Amino acid sequence: MSTEEIDKRVAQVIDQNAERFVAISREIWENPEIGFQEYRAQRLLAEPLQEAGFVVEKGLAGMETAFRATWSGASRGPTIAFLCEYDALKGLGHACGHNLIGTGGMLAGWTIRQVWPDLPGKIQVIGTPAEEGGGGKIIMTEKGIFDQVDAALMFHPTSGANIVHRGALAAQEIWMTFHGRPAHAAGGPWNGLNALDALIQTFVNVALLRQQLKPDARLHGIVTKGGEAVNVIPELTQAEFLVRATEVAYLEEIKEKVRNCARAGALATGTSVQFEEGLLYANRINNMVMARTFQRHLEELGVVVEEPDPKGGVGSSDVGNVSRVCPAIHPYVSIAPPGVPGHTEEFRLASGSPAGFAGMLNAAKALAMTAADLLGQPGLLESAKAEFRQTLAQDK
């Protein structure tokens, strides 16, 4: 089949099966599950693939709710992966639209198998749990899940304009625990070493540090433990900070400065401090060869695409780690009017609305068409890989 015929068939197959897959997305939306607990969503996404003949592996990378579904075509060739997210936000449900991401990615892979079963290569649909703080893709990356993937494709719902590329900051959490010595706050405060004073001094130091950070960096923290009783000098206090930066190297620089802020607070109060760190969310590398291919298909479907705001992209996502292993895209497809922020009740409602499902279906079509181009046009994939190698070298 020609690429034009494949594109036509992709649109037809998705339109003919829209009701079935919208129902799956709606069921995930109506039954939100937080990270590493997405058992229903995993089943709902894996079952259609298994029925279609995909080889389905569950419990990938040691995570019970992860999965990988593989369809091998008639000949050897590249492996194109569709990434699915399906975890919800605690207390907010699918206020980030992961019910759309998961179903849309699965639908794209399912459709390619229907349209082009003897494709030259492999299609994988990879279920990645716990994007919202659990770093499922980071764990998968560290376990080598994407080492044999030639290109990784996914989309994300948004409000306002449709855009095919946007930056995302590198991010990492730092937990700090201050150890002091308790004493009666009235009878003998001079006998104590105040762990709360150390923590407060740390926040003052961090507030001053912010003045010297680059404009795109972000640094924010909370007190997670401030003491036990008002009349006891606190013996143990704890805080959590999240550091974000445009590049991993600058993130590491900021982290050391934050640690020094805490060390100074401990030194000034005679206390001590210990540190722990969370998973490193790498900054995203957008593959423009694939992003523009996705854009072309989206526009062919009648969707207007705009260039992103250069000041946008201050969030973080674990797909950034994948984008440093293989060429990857993370375009944004609108499901709500401008001004509706993610992680809100308004966006949750949009993720279960007709506009949300329409956006998902368009995204699935464009993803499937992009994958078909990568499989059927070796030169296109090689261009994407050449860009990936060059950009990665510059980013280090």
C-alpha distance (Angstrom), angle and dihedral (degrees) to the residues before:
residue distance angle dihedral
M1 . . .
S2 3.78 . .
T3 3.79 120.0 .
E4 3.80 89.1 -108.5
E5 3.80 91.1 54.8
I6 3.81 91.3 47.6
D7 3.80 91.6 50.4
K8 3.79 91.2 49.5
R9 3.79 92.2 49.4
V10 3.82 92.1 46.8
A11 3.80 90.9 56.1
Q12 3.81 92.1 45.1
V13 3.81 95.1 48.9
I14 3.80 93.3 48.2
D15 3.80 92.4 47.2
Q16 3.81 91.2 48.6
N17 3.83 91.8 50.8
A18 3.80 98.8 34.8
E19 3.80 95.7 110.6
R20 3.82 92.8 55.4
F21 3.79 95.3 50.2
V22 3.79 95.6 40.8
A23 3.81 86.3 55.9
I24 3.82 89.7 54.2
S25 3.79 91.9 49.9
R26 3.80 91.0 47.0
E27 3.80 92.1 51.0
I28 3.81 90.7 52.0
W29 3.82 88.8 48.1
E30 3.81 92.1 49.8
N31 3.83 92.3 48.6
P32 3.83 105.8 43.1
E33 3.80 117.5 -168.7
I34 3.79 124.0 -169.2
G35 3.80 124.3 -130.7
F36 3.82 118.3 -53.0
Q37 3.82 90.0 8.4
E38 3.83 98.6 76.7
Y39 3.81 96.6 120.3
R40 3.81 96.9 137.3
A41 3.82 92.5 46.1
Q42 3.79 91.4 48.6
R43 3.80 90.9 52.9
L44 3.80 94.0 45.4
L45 3.80 92.1 51.4
A46 3.80 98.1 40.8
E47 3.82 98.3 46.8
P48 3.84 98.7 68.4
L49 3.79 90.0 47.7
Q50 3.79 93.1 49.8
E51 3.80 90.5 48.1
A52 3.81 88.6 52.2
G53 3.79 92.0 55.5
F54 3.80 101.6 -96.5
V55 3.80 116.4 146.4
V56 3.80 103.2 -119.6
E57 3.81 123.7 -156.4
K58 3.79 119.0 -172.6
G59 3.79 129.5 -166.0
L60 3.80 92.0 40.1
A61 3.84 117.9 -176.3
G62 3.80 90.6 3.9
M63 3.84 93.6 -61.2
E64 3.80 114.2 122.5
T65 3.81 94.9 -151.2
A66 3.82 96.1 47.6
F67 3.79 121.4 97.1
R68 3.79 143.5 175.7
A69 3.80 123.5 -153.5
T70 3.81 116.9 -167.9
W71 3.79 131.6 -165.8
S72 3.81 115.7 -172.5
G73 3.79 116.7 -157.4
A74 3.78 130.6 -147.6
S75 3.79 96.1 -78.4
R76 3.77 142.3 22.6
G77 3.76 117.7 -83.9
P78 3.79 143.9 118.7
T79 3.79 125.6 -28.7
I80 3.78 115.0 -125.6
A81 3.81 116.8 -168.3
F82 3.79 129.8 -159.3
L83 3.81 111.4 -154.9
C84 3.80 120.1 -143.3
E85 3.79 127.5 -161.6
Y86 3.80 119.3 -171.3
D87 3.80 109.6 158.4
A88 3.79 120.8 118.5
L89 3.79 132.0 -141.5
K90 3.77 116.3 -98.9
G91 3.78 108.6 -103.6
L92 3.82 93.6 -1.0
G93 3.80 104.2 64.5
H94 3.80 117.6 -152.6
A95 3.79 94.9 -8.3
C96 3.81 89.2 140.3
G97 3.80 95.9 49.8
H98 3.79 98.8 -116.8
N99 3.79 89.9 147.0
L100 3.82 84.9 66.9
I101 3.81 95.2 43.4
G102 3.79 93.7 51.0
T103 3.79 96.9 44.6
G104 3.80 93.5 41.2
G105 3.79 93.4 52.2
M106 3.79 92.2 46.1
L107 3.81 91.4 47.4
A108 3.82 91.4 52.0
G109 3.80 91.7 54.4
W110 3.81 93.3 42.7
T111 3.81 90.4 50.7
I112 3.80 95.2 51.0
R113 3.80 88.8 54.4
Q114 3.83 90.7 52.0
V115 3.79 94.8 46.0
W116 3.81 101.0 37.8
P117 3.83 110.8 18.4
D118 3.82 93.9 161.6
L119 3.80 94.1 52.0
P120 3.83 118.9 155.4
G121 3.79 100.9 -107.8
K122 3.79 139.0 2.3
I123 3.77 136.2 -53.4
Q124 3.77 118.6 -153.7
V125 3.78 128.8 -172.5
I126 3.80 107.4 -160.8
G127 3.78 119.9 -164.9
T128 3.80 109.1 -148.6
P129 3.82 114.7 -167.8
A130 3.78 129.9 -155.0
E131 3.79 104.6 19.6
E132 3.80 88.8 156.2
G133 3.78 97.6 79.6
G134 3.80 101.6 -41.3
G135 3.80 96.6 84.9
G136 3.80 98.0 -140.3
K137 3.80 93.0 170.2
I138 3.79 90.8 48.9
I139 3.79 90.1 56.0
M140 3.80 90.2 46.5
T141 3.79 91.5 48.9
E142 3.79 91.5 51.5
K143 3.82 89.2 49.5
G144 3.82 91.8 53.8
I145 3.82 96.8 -112.8
F146 3.81 92.2 140.7
D147 3.81 98.2 39.5
Q148 3.81 92.7 100.0
V149 3.82 95.7 38.5
D150 3.81 115.0 108.2
A151 3.81 96.5 -165.2
A152 3.81 134.6 4.6
L153 3.81 121.2 -152.2
M154 3.79 132.1 -171.3
F155 3.79 139.9 139.0
H156 3.78 136.2 -144.6
P157 3.81 128.7 -148.1
T158 3.79 117.8 -121.8
S159 3.80 141.7 165.7
G160 3.78 126.6 -107.1
A161 3.79 117.8 7.3
N162 3.79 127.4 25.4
I163 3.82 108.8 -122.0
V164 3.78 129.5 176.7
H165 3.80 100.1 -154.6
R166 3.76 136.2 28.7
G167 3.76 133.6 157.2
A168 3.78 125.6 -109.3
L169 3.77 125.9 -161.8
A170 3.76 127.0 -117.8
A171 3.80 108.3 -112.7
Q172 3.78 140.2 -173.4
E173 3.79 135.9 170.5
I174 3.79 123.9 -129.1
W175 3.79 120.8 -162.4
M176 3.79 118.0 -163.8
T177 3.80 129.6 -168.6
F178 3.80 122.0 -165.2
H179 3.80 120.1 -155.1
G180 3.79 120.1 -157.7
R181 3.81 136.9 150.7
P182 3.81 123.6 -90.1
A183 3.78 123.1 -127.6
H184 3.78 139.0 161.1
A185 3.78 105.0 -80.2
A186 3.83 93.0 -142.9
G187 3.79 105.1 24.6
G188 3.80 99.6 46.7
P189 3.80 116.2 -7.2
W190 3.80 89.2 155.2
N191 3.79 87.9 69.4
G192 3.80 92.2 61.9
L193 3.79 136.6 79.2
N194 3.79 106.6 -142.8
A195 3.80 112.7 -134.8
L196 3.80 90.1 -177.6
D197 3.79 91.8 57.8
A198 3.80 88.0 53.3
L199 3.79 90.7 51.8
I200 3.81 93.3 46.9
Q201 3.79 90.8 49.2
T202 3.80 88.6 51.2
F203 3.81 91.2 55.8
V204 3.80 90.2 49.0
N205 3.80 90.0 50.7
V206 3.81 91.7 48.1
A207 3.81 91.1 49.2
L208 3.80 89.3 55.6
L209 3.81 91.3 44.7
R210 3.80 90.5 58.7
Q211 3.81 89.8 68.6
Q212 3.80 89.9 65.3
L213 3.81 99.0 46.2
K214 3.79 124.9 105.9
P215 3.83 113.9 -98.5
D216 3.81 95.0 -107.8
A217 3.81 94.9 51.7
R218 3.78 121.0 99.2
L219 3.81 128.7 -160.4
H220 3.79 124.0 176.9
G221 3.79 135.4 156.1
I222 3.79 146.7 177.0
V223 3.79 136.5 -153.3
T224 3.80 108.8 -114.6
K225 3.80 97.2 177.7
G226 3.79 124.6 18.9
G227 3.80 104.6 169.1
E228 3.79 141.1 -65.6
A229 3.80 107.6 -104.8
V230 3.78 135.1 11.3
N231 3.81 92.6 -127.8
V232 3.82 95.2 52.2
I233 3.81 124.4 77.2
P234 3.83 101.6 -118.6
E235 3.78 112.9 -106.4
L236 3.83 96.8 -172.8
T237 3.81 131.9 25.1
Q238 3.78 132.8 168.8
A239 3.80 139.3 -161.3
E240 3.78 137.7 -178.3
F241 3.80 125.3 -145.6
L242 3.78 130.5 -173.4
V243 3.80 116.2 -152.4
R244 3.82 121.1 -162.8
A245 3.80 130.6 -177.5
T246 3.79 139.4 161.4
E247 3.80 91.8 -113.6
V248 3.80 134.5 32.9
A249 3.82 91.8 -127.5
Y250 3.82 92.1 56.9
L251 3.80 90.0 43.9
E252 3.80 89.1 58.6
E253 3.80 90.3 49.8
I254 3.81 92.1 52.3
K255 3.80 92.2 46.2
E256 3.80 91.3 56.8
K257 3.81 90.1 49.9
V258 3.81 90.1 51.2
R259 3.78 90.6 50.4
N260 3.80 88.8 50.6
C261 3.81 89.3 52.1
A262 3.80 88.3 56.4
R263 3.79 93.8 43.2
A264 3.80 89.4 52.9
G265 3.81 90.7 50.9
A266 3.78 90.3 50.8
L267 3.80 92.9 46.3
A268 3.79 92.4 50.6
T269 3.81 92.5 52.5
G270 3.78 100.8 37.1
T271 3.79 91.8 -115.5
S272 3.81 130.9 120.0
V273 3.80 132.4 -123.7
Q274 3.79 135.1 -150.8
F275 3.83 127.1 -164.0
E276 3.78 136.4 -149.3
E277 3.79 126.9 -179.0
G278 3.79 133.8 -150.6
L279 3.79 129.0 -141.0
L280 3.79 116.2 -56.9
Y281 3.81 112.2 -114.9
A282 3.80 103.5 -156.4
N283 3.79 122.4 -143.4
R284 3.79 113.1 -96.7
I285 3.80 122.3 -103.1
N286 3.80 108.7 -155.1
N287 3.80 114.4 -150.7
M288 3.78 102.7 -140.1
V289 3.83 95.8 -167.5
M290 3.80 89.8 61.7
A291 3.81 94.5 35.8
R292 3.80 92.0 56.2
T293 3.80 90.3 47.2
F294 3.80 89.1 53.3
Q295 3.82 89.4 47.1
R296 3.79 92.2 53.0
H297 3.79 91.6 53.3
L298 3.80 92.8 45.1
E299 3.80 90.2 52.3
E300 3.80 90.6 48.2
L301 3.80 85.9 58.8
G302 3.80 89.4 56.6
V303 3.82 96.5 -101.7
V304 3.80 115.6 140.3
V305 3.81 112.9 -133.0
E306 3.80 124.3 -161.0
E307 3.79 133.4 -167.7
P308 3.82 113.2 -101.4
D309 3.78 125.1 -105.2
P310 3.82 105.4 -98.2
K311 3.82 88.1 -137.4
G312 3.80 92.4 55.5
G313 3.76 128.9 94.4
V314 3.79 105.2 69.5
G315 3.80 94.8 141.0
S316 3.79 127.1 89.5
S317 3.81 135.0 -132.6
D318 3.78 137.1 180.0
V319 3.82 90.1 -124.1
G320 3.79 84.4 81.1
N321 3.80 88.4 73.8
V322 3.80 90.5 52.5
S323 3.81 90.5 50.0
R324 3.81 89.2 62.0
V325 3.82 91.9 56.5
C326 3.81 101.1 44.6
P327 3.81 138.3 -3.4
A328 3.81 108.5 -72.1
I329 3.80 141.5 176.6
H330 3.79 131.8 -157.4
P331 3.84 106.7 -179.8
Y332 3.80 122.5 177.9
V333 3.80 121.7 -125.7
S334 3.79 117.7 -166.3
I335 3.79 121.0 -120.0
A336 3.81 100.2 160.7
P337 3.82 140.7 38.8
P338 3.81 120.2 -88.0
G339 3.77 115.3 -76.9
V340 3.81 97.9 36.8
P341 3.81 103.9 121.6
G342 3.77 124.2 -151.9
H343 3.79 120.8 -108.2
T344 3.81 91.5 41.3
E345 3.79 134.9 110.2
E346 3.81 89.5 -110.8
F347 3.79 91.9 57.3
R348 3.81 91.1 45.3
L349 3.79 89.1 57.0
A350 3.80 91.0 47.6
S351 3.81 89.7 53.2
G352 3.79 89.5 61.2
S353 3.80 96.8 39.9
P354 3.82 132.2 100.3
A355 3.82 88.2 -106.0
G356 3.80 89.8 53.4
F357 3.79 93.3 51.2
A358 3.81 91.8 44.8
G359 3.80 89.7 54.0
M360 3.79 90.3 49.0
L361 3.81 92.5 52.6
N362 3.81 92.5 49.3
A363 3.80 90.6 48.0
A364 3.81 91.4 50.0
K365 3.80 90.7 51.6
A366 3.80 93.2 49.9
L367 3.81 92.1 45.3
A368 3.80 92.3 51.3
M369 3.80 92.1 46.5
T370 3.81 91.1 49.2
A371 3.80 90.8 50.8
A372 3.82 90.6 49.8
D373 3.82 89.7 53.1
L374 3.80 91.5 50.5
L375 3.80 91.4 49.5
G376 3.78 96.2 43.0
Q377 3.80 99.3 39.6
P378 3.82 110.6 52.5
G379 3.79 90.8 -176.7
L380 3.80 91.3 59.5
L381 3.79 92.7 53.2
E382 3.79 91.5 45.9
S383 3.82 89.7 52.2
A384 3.80 89.1 51.5
K385 3.80 90.8 50.1
A386 3.81 92.6 47.4
E387 3.81 90.1 52.6
F388 3.81 89.9 46.8
R389 3.80 92.6 53.4
Q390 3.80 92.6 47.1
T391 3.80 95.5 46.1
L392 3.78 93.1 45.7
A393 3.80 91.0 51.8
Q394 3.81 90.2 51.5
D395 3.79 93.1 45.9
K396 3.79 95.5 55.8
